[in-house]
Amino acid sequence: MMRVEPILLEGHTAIAIEVKLPKTTLLVVTTDKGYIMCGALDVALLNERLRDRNIVAARATGVRTIEELLEAPLSR
């Protein structure tokens, strides 16, 4: 199952994506500048090997919902 919906963040529209996978849920909130994601995101890959793409990305571990993702401390 997959859910995609717009959400309002500080006066801007972002897209929230939730994908139910076997034994886990993939969570993403994305804008035109970058995205935050659950622990499945390989931040080191983006910051080191793909630095030239200028993607602003962060992740949060231990989250189970979009709401938790938005409130969790992020790592980059």
C-alpha positions in Angstrom: 0.0 0.0 0.0 1.2 3.5 -0.8 -0.1 6.9 0.3 0.9 10.2 -1.2 -0.5 13.5 0.0 0.4 17.2 0.1 1.2 18.7 3.5 1.7 22.3 4.5 5.0 23.1 6.2 5.8 26.7 7.2 3.6 28.1 4.4 5.1 25.8 1.7 3.6 22.6 0.3 5.6 19.4 0.6 4.7 15.9 -0.5 4.4 13.1 2.1 5.0 9.6 0.9 4.3 6.4 2.9 5.0 3.0 1.4 4.1 -0.1 3.3 6.8 -2.7 2.7 7.2 -6.2 4.3 8.1 -5.7 8.0 8.8 -1.9 7.5 7.3 1.4 6.3 9.2 3.7 4.0 8.6 7.4 4.9 9.5 10.4 2.9 8.7 14.1 3.0 10.0 15.9 -0.1 10.2 19.5 -1.5 11.9 21.0 -4.5 15.0 21.7 -2.3 15.5 18.2 -0.8 13.9 15.7 1.5 13.8 13.9 4.8 13.3 10.2 5.1 13.2 7.4 7.6 16.4 5.4 8.4 16.4 3.8 4.9 18.1 6.9 3.5 21.8 6.6 2.9 22.8 10.1 3.9 26.5 9.4 3.6 26.1 8.4 -0.1 24.4 11.7 -0.9 26.8 13.9 1.1 30.0 12.2 -0.1 29.6 10.4 -3.5 26.7 12.5 -4.9 27.7 15.9 -3.5 27.6 17.5 -6.9 23.8 17.0 -7.0 23.3 19.5 -4.2 20.6 17.5 -2.5 19.6 18.7 0.9 18.8 15.4 2.8 18.4 14.2 6.3 17.0 11.1 8.0 15.4 10.1 11.3 15.5 6.6 12.7 12.9 4.9 14.8 9.9 6.7 13.2 6.8 4.9 12.1 4.5 7.7 10.7 4.9 10.9 8.7 4.0 12.9 11.8 6.8 11.2 13.8 9.2 11.9 10.9 8.4 15.6 11.0 8.9 15.8 14.8 12.0 13.6 15.1 15.6 14.8 15.5 17.3 14.6 12.1 20.8 13.5 11.1 22.7 14.6 8.0 
